[in-house]
Amino acid sequence: MRREGKRNAVNRQLADALDAALNTLDDDPGLYVGVLGGTECFCAGSDLSSRGDY
């Protein structure tokens, strides 16, 4: 998660990247743990400004 300017708020691009990473974790029987991290803060939630109607 590298959207420091937006406090790692989730937009479509980040949501797609997280989905791909979690699918990789789910599809590989040799992987048991995934670690998510972010700088300054973990995640502010959804990036409403990327929706266009906010």
N, C-alpha and C positions, 0 to 999 in steps of 0.2 A: 504494500500500500504506500504509494509515493505521491500523494497530492497534498503536500505540506501547506500550500497556500490556501487550501480549502479544508484544512484540518482532517484530511483523508476522507472527506464526505464522498459517498458512493454515487458516481454517475454511471451512465450506461457502459462506458468503456471499462471502468473498474469492475462493475458487476459482471461483465462478460469474462474478464480476466479471472475473477474469483471463481466463477462457475467452471472455467476450464481447469483451474488448479484443483478444485474440489473433485471434479470428475477424474482427473489424473490420480488423485489420492484414492478414490473409490475403486478405480479400475485396476490398480496395482496391488495384488495380494501381499506383496512384500512391504508395503507401506502401511504403518499403523497410526502414525501421528502426523498432523500438519500443524505448523506454527504460523500464526498471522502476527505481524507486527507493523508498527508505524512510528514515525518520529514525532516528537512533541506530545501527541495524543494518539490513542488507538484509532478511533473513528467517530466523527461527529454524527453519523447517520446518513440519511439520503441527502444528496445535493439538490435541493429544490430549485436552485437557480438554473440548473441544466434542463429543467422541464419546459422552460419557455413561457409558462403561464404564471410564473411567480415574479 
